């Protein structure tokens, strides 16, 4: 049985509180699968773990609505959207020597170890239907001065235009990048719907920067009463398991999976 092809319906705004919030409102009114909200800026953009996402003019901020034909895990769609973001950024840096682009678990996109974009997924319901809103933030032409405040984070912020691009006006046009991301996403989404997690695992690991590298993970989601300080774990990154969890191997060769946590640093 073939799945219906999703046709994006793009709604554009100069400014919104957040594209996620705007699309959630429209989903409650019955907007269909493929609805996409795009804004030039957000006043209160959000990222993972309820962090704020700095969203000035010059970035690409979008949210898209899907209703999976086959019920899928939210974590799967988050991984898928992150891998597609990495794939899309690579398209606009095809010949740049010394530029490494890839996804950091679970769904941040990095250029040379600096964060250029990320993904936020949320469940939405309308009647008996359950869907997912996928939010994407990508720093396109944001000047360095706007990103200085984030330079002390483990993976400091950067923008696509900061990495030696030529023909910037053509290659960093937000409309061109938007269309490329949506094209890549719905193609990957269709394949995932047909083939399941096996496709996603291979696709995500192909886009990942850290396979085989030693990294440090700060565990999150632990009950506050059980720990008064963050728990940091080091190990060699082996990839993701069938649940989408990060898999580490410690110095004794033991494997452990982690569903929650944040990578704080890595070593080549």
C-alpha positions in Angstrom: 0.0 0.0 0.0 1.5 3.3 -1.1 1.4 6.3 1.3 -0.1 9.6 0.1 2.5 12.2 -0.8 2.6 15.2 1.5 2.4 18.6 -0.2 3.7 21.5 1.9 1.3 24.4 2.5 3.6 27.3 3.5 2.4 30.2 5.6 4.9 33.1 6.0 5.1 35.7 8.7 7.5 38.6 9.4 7.4 37.9 13.2 5.8 35.4 15.6 6.2 34.6 19.2 7.4 31.2 18.0 6.6 29.1 14.9 5.8 26.2 17.2 3.2 28.1 19.1 1.6 29.5 15.9 1.4 26.1 14.3 -0.1 24.6 17.5 -2.9 27.2 17.3 -3.6 26.3 13.7 -3.4 22.6 14.3 -6.1 23.0 16.9 -8.3 24.6 14.2 -7.9 21.6 11.9 -5.0 22.5 9.7 -3.8 19.5 7.7 -0.6 17.6 7.3 2.1 19.5 5.5 1.2 22.9 7.0 4.4 24.9 7.4 4.9 28.1 9.4 7.9 30.2 8.4 9.0 33.4 10.2 11.7 36.0 9.7 12.1 36.3 13.5 10.7 34.9 16.7 10.3 36.9 19.9 10.3 33.7 22.1 11.8 30.9 20.1 12.3 27.6 22.0 14.8 24.8 21.7 15.3 21.4 23.5 14.8 21.2 27.3 12.7 24.4 27.1 15.7 26.6 26.4 15.2 29.8 24.6 16.4 30.0 20.9 17.8 33.3 19.9 15.9 34.2 16.7 16.9 37.5 15.2 16.5 38.5 11.6 18.8 36.5 9.4 17.9 33.0 10.4 15.5 30.4 9.1 12.7 29.5 11.6 10.1 27.0 10.6 7.6 24.5 12.0 5.9 21.8 10.0 2.9 19.6 10.9 2.7 15.9 10.1 0.3 13.1 10.9 2.2 9.8 10.5 0.2 7.1 8.8 1.9 4.6 11.0 2.4 5.6 14.6 6.0 6.4 15.2 8.0 7.5 18.2 8.6 11.1 18.7 12.3 10.5 19.2 12.4 8.9 15.7 11.0 12.0 14.0 13.4 14.2 16.0 16.4 12.2 14.8 15.0 12.3 11.3 14.6 16.0 11.2 18.1 16.6 12.6 19.7 14.3 10.1 17.8 16.1 7.3 19.1 19.5 8.6 22.7 18.2 8.4 22.0 16.9 4.9 20.6 20.3 3.9 23.5 22.3 5.3 26.0 20.1 3.5 24.2 21.0 0.3 25.2 24.6 0.7 28.8 23.8 1.6 29.7 21.3 -1.1 33.2 22.3 -1.9 34.5 24.0 1.2 37.9 22.5 2.2 38.2 21.8 5.9 34.6 22.3 6.7 32.9 19.4 8.6 29.1 19.3 8.8 27.1 16.8 10.8 24.5 16.0 13.4 25.2 15.9 17.1 22.9 13.5 19.1 20.1 13.8 19.0 19.4 16.5 16.5 21.7 19.5 16.6 23.6 20.5 13.4 27.2 21.5 13.7 29.8 23.1 11.4 33.3 22.5 12.6 32.1 21.8 16.2 29.9 24.9 16.3 26.1 24.8 16.5 24.4 26.2 13.4 20.9 24.7 13.9 18.6 22.5 15.9 15.3 20.8 16.1 12.3 20.7 18.5 9.5 18.1 18.2 6.2 18.2 20.0 3.0 16.1 19.9 -0.2 17.7 18.9 -3.8 16.3 18.9 -6.9 17.2 17.0 -9.9 15.1 17.8 -8.8 11.5 17.5 -5.8 12.4 15.4 -2.3 12.7 16.9 0.4 14.5 15.0 3.8 16.0 15.5 5.0 19.5 15.1 8.7 19.7 14.0 10.4 23.0 14.6 13.7 23.9 13.0 16.0 26.8 13.6 18.9 27.5 11.3 21.4 30.4 11.6 21.8 31.5 8.0 23.0 35.1 7.8 23.1 36.1 11.5 26.1 38.4 12.2 28.7 37.3 14.6 27.8 40.1 17.0 24.4 38.5 17.6 26.0 35.2 18.5 28.8 36.4 20.9 26.5 35.8 23.9 26.5 32.1 23.1 30.3 31.7 22.7 30.8 30.1 26.2 28.4 27.2 25.6 30.0 23.7 25.0 29.2 24.0 21.3 29.2 27.7 20.6 26.8 29.2 18.0 27.8 30.0 14.5 26.0 30.9 11.2 26.2 29.3 7.8 27.5 32.6 6.3 30.5 32.5 8.6 32.1 29.5 6.8 33.8 30.8 3.6 30.8 30.8 1.3 30.9 32.5 -2.1 27.9 33.9 -3.9 26.2 34.5 -0.6 23.1 36.3 -2.0 22.3 33.3 -4.1 23.3 30.5 -1.9 21.9 31.8 1.4 18.6 33.0 0.2 16.2 31.7 2.9 13.6 30.7 0.4 16.1 28.4 -1.4 17.3 26.9 1.9 13.7 26.4 3.0 12.7 24.6 -0.2 15.7 22.4 0.0 15.0 21.4 3.6 11.4 20.6 2.9 12.3 18.6 -0.2 14.8 16.6 1.8 12.6 16.1 4.8 9.5 14.8 3.0 11.6 12.5 0.8 13.3 11.0 3.9 10.0 11.0 5.8 8.3 9.0 3.0 11.1 6.4 3.0 11.0 6.2 6.8 7.3 5.6 6.7 7.9 2.7 4.4 11.1 1.2 5.8 11.0 2.1 9.4 13.8 2.6 11.9 16.4 0.6 9.9 16.5 3.4 7.3 16.5 6.1 10.0 19.4 4.5 11.9 21.6 4.2 8.8 20.7 7.7 7.6 21.3 9.4 11.0 24.6 7.6 11.6 25.8 8.6 8.1 25.2 12.2 9.0 26.7 11.9 12.5 30.1 13.5 13.4 30.9 11.5 16.4 30.9 7.8 15.5 34.0 6.2 17.0 35.0 9.3 19.0 35.3 9.7 22.7 32.8 12.0 24.2 31.4 13.3 27.5 27.7 13.0 28.2 25.9 15.0 31.0 22.9 13.0 32.1 19.6 14.9 32.3 16.2 14.0 33.6 17.5 12.5 36.8 15.3 13.1 39.9 16.7 16.1 41.8 16.6 14.3 45.1 19.0 11.6 43.8 21.8 13.9 42.7 22.9 17.3 43.9 25.3 17.7 41.0 25.4 16.8 37.3 26.5 13.3 36.3 29.1 13.2 33.6 29.9 10.0 31.7 32.7 9.4 29.2 32.9 6.7 26.6 33.4 6.0 22.9 30.3 6.7 20.8 29.1 3.6 18.9 26.0 5.1 17.4 22.3 4.8 18.2 20.3 1.7 19.2 16.9 0.6 18.0 15.2 3.1 20.4 17.2 6.0 19.1 19.3 6.1 22.3 23.0 7.1 22.3 25.3 4.1 22.8 28.6 4.4 24.6 31.4 1.9 25.2 33.4 2.5 28.4 37.1 1.8 29.0 36.2 -1.9 29.8 34.3 -2.3 26.6 30.9 -2.4 28.2 28.0 -0.9 26.2 25.4 1.4 27.7 22.5 3.2 26.1 21.2 6.7 27.2 17.9 8.0 26.2 18.4 11.4 27.8 21.4 13.6 28.2 23.5 16.3 26.5 26.9 15.9 24.9 29.2 18.5 26.4 32.5 17.8 24.6 34.3 15.2 22.4 37.8 14.3 21.4 39.1 13.2 18.0 
